[in-house]
Amino acid sequence: MAEPGRAVRADYPAFRTITTRWMDNDAYRHVNNVVYYSFFDTAVNQMLIDAGVLDIAHSPAIGLVVETGCRYFAPIAFPDRVHAGVRVAKLGTSSVRYEIGLFRGDEDRASAEGFFVHVHVDRETNKSCPIPEATRAFLTTLQI
């Protein structure tokens, strides 16, 4: 890390690009804090879909968010392009902790860093279940 407590791009094994939208800006002319959580969710779920381990309509096991957090370092504003770095910090039997760094344009230091924890549940019963093997295999490629 280049600065204590603030990630750089090299700290993340995978990235997704997200385009900001006009409506993401708030009255202070930067992306509103709640939008950052949408960026986190979009980056992780797009990776899972692209890897073929999540079918949002049919997967028998789904991940539900049980905890989230974010630290903000520098503003992002429309029309910035955001690169979301994703890593897996902890992989349990039924849960996974994702950490996401949001990088504005070509900047090397994160504008914001966040995390969320998914607990995998059976879609029908909503009860905790083990992370499916194919999903676990993909998630290991994102571990730090």
N, C-alpha and C positions, 0 to 999 in steps of 0.2 A: 504494500500500500504506500502511496506517495505521501499521504498525510494521515496521521493517526485518526481512525474513525471514519475515514472517507475513502471508499473504494475507487479503484481504477479499472479500466476495461479488462486488463489481464486477470483480474480476480474472478472473472465469469467465463465458463466454458461454452456458453451458447447465447445467441442474441436473436431478437425479433425487432423489426422496425415498426414503429407506430407513428402515424401522421397525426399531428394535433389538428383540431377543428376550431373554427371561429368561435363556436359556442363553449369551448373549453375555457376561454379567458373569462376572468371575473372583472369586477369593477376596478380592481387594482392593476389591470392590464397584464396579468399573468395567469397561467393555468391554476384553477382553483384546487385546493388541497384534496377534495374528494375525488377528483379526476385521476389523481395518481393511483388510487386503489383500483380504478378501472383499468389503467395501464398494466398494473401487476397481474390482474385477473386475465386480461387479454393475452399478455405475453405467455403466461404459463399454459393456459388452455389451448392456445394456438399451437404451442409446441407439442402438447399431448395429442391433439388432433392430427397434426402433421406426421407424428411418429406412428400413427395408426393405433394408439392405445386408448383413445377416448372417442366414443360415438355418443354425442350429447343426447341423442334420442333413444339409444338402445343398449348402451353398456350396462351390464348387470350390476356392476359396482361403480359408484360415483364418489367424487371427493367433495366433501362439504367443508367450508371454511369455518374454523372454530376460534381462530385468533389472528389478529393482524397488527401491524405497526408500521410507522414510516418516520424517517428523519429527513428534513429538508435542508439543503445546503445552498442552492442557487436556483433562481427562478427559471421556469420554462414558460414560453408563451407562443401562441399561434403567430406565425406559421412554422414553428420549429419542427424538425423531424427528431423523434426520440428513438434511441436505441436502448432496448430493455435487455440487460444482461440477466441471465437466470442461472442459479445454482441450487443444488440440494444440500442443505446444511445438516439435516438429520433425516434418516430413513428408518422408520420403525416397522412394526408388524402391520399396523393399520393406518399409520399416520406418516406424513412427510412435511418437513419444514422447508419451504422455498424461500430463497433470498433473491431479491430483485434489485438491480441498480439501474437507474434511469440516467442516460447520458444524452445531453443536448447536442445535436449535430455531430461534429467530429471531436468534441471535447473528450479528454481522457479521464477526467475526474467526474464522479457521479454528481448530478444535480440533486438527486434524492436516492435514498436507499430504503427498502422496505422488506417486509417478510409477511408470509401468511402460512398457516398450518392447515393442511387438508386432512381430514379423517375420512377414510374410505368406509362407505356404508353400502349395504345391499339396497338397490333401488326400490325394491318392493317392500321390504320390511323396515327400512331406515335404521337398521341395526348395524353396528360396527362389524366390519369384515376385513380379512387380510387383503393387502394390496395385491391385485392380480399379478401373476408372474411376468407377463409381458410388460406391464406397467413398471414393475420393480426393475426389470432388466433395463428399460429405457432410463429410469430415474438414476440408476447407478452411473450412467454416462454423464450425469450432471453433478455428481457429488464432488465436493471439494476436499 
